[in-house]
Amino acid sequence: MVNTDRRKKILDIIAKHGKISTVELGKRLGVTGATVRSDIRDLERAGAVVRFHGGVMLPQAPSQSDFNYMVRSVSEVNLKTAIGKVAADLVSDGDTIFMDASSTTSYMIQFMKKKDGVTVITNGLHTAMELQSVNSFKSVFVLGGTLRPHSGAIEGMASREMIKRLSGKYYFVSGNGFSCETGLSGNNFYEIELKRLCAERAKFIIALVDSTKIGRDSASSFIATSKINTLITDSNVLSDPSKSEVIAKCRKAGINVIIAEV
């Protein structure tokens, strides 16, 4: 198991148990204590975990976890995988697409390996690094700007001129929340502005929103419901009447809603 996969597994284990001892982590992973301690040190430097005597846990402050890509990438994995598979099916050979820096959109990549000649434009550093390992992609454009610590997202308006010169068929984008009244919403104002610009340069906007975010509004709306062509969510929305109501309203508003089976 390579370092990246092992560290994602560590975060997944901690997410399930809340906190765990380093000894128990070593047993579960089948590696030495020294290897576990090295991984934990790196994860702590990245802001993904908090160490305590003899063990480790996730950061307690929700806001810190929300902004940390490594934490988000191992949360709601089954939901994001289902959504990512459906989203990837929309991409055809030769397409040019925008992808935001969210962990949700990154789950598309594993299902796009057989696509040929696709060009991707993204502000996600982790997204770009995963994409570059797939030989079938034609080009990966990384938008310039300021790299936000621990998030892997490049933000700010330094890339405005670059975006004006680009265009694509789809913009695959997520947020901290989605409702019919507000549309996609988020917490980081600098990245939000970049998302708005990308949305303007794409022909179709595809919102990838797992069921935990449906019906939830965050600090600021960045893409109105009226501008979203397709909403992809997971089948857990069907078991919650309030979330099902949101889906019904979206369909009534003319949005193509695709529900990925979990």
Secondary structure as UniProt FT lines:
FT   HELIX           3..17
FT   STRAND          19..21
FT   HELIX           22..29
FT   HELIX           33..45
FT   TURN            46..47
FT   STRAND          50..52
FT   TURN            53..54
FT   STRAND          55..57
FT   HELIX           62..67
FT   HELIX           69..73
FT   HELIX           77..89
FT   TURN            93..94
FT   STRAND          96..99
FT   HELIX           103..106
FT   TURN            107..108
FT   HELIX           109..111
FT   TURN            113..114
FT   STRAND          119..122
FT   HELIX           125..131
FT   TURN            132..133
FT   TURN            135..136
FT   STRAND          139..142
FT   STRAND          146..147
FT   TURN            149..151
FT   STRAND          153..155
FT   HELIX           157..159
FT   HELIX           160..164
FT   STRAND          168..173
FT   STRAND          177..179
FT   TURN            180..182
FT   STRAND          183..186
FT   HELIX           189..200
FT   STRAND          202..208
FT   HELIX           211..213
FT   STRAND          220..223
FT   HELIX           225..227
FT   STRAND          230..234
FT   HELIX           235..239
FT   HELIX           241..252
FT   TURN            253..254
FT   STRAND          256..260
//
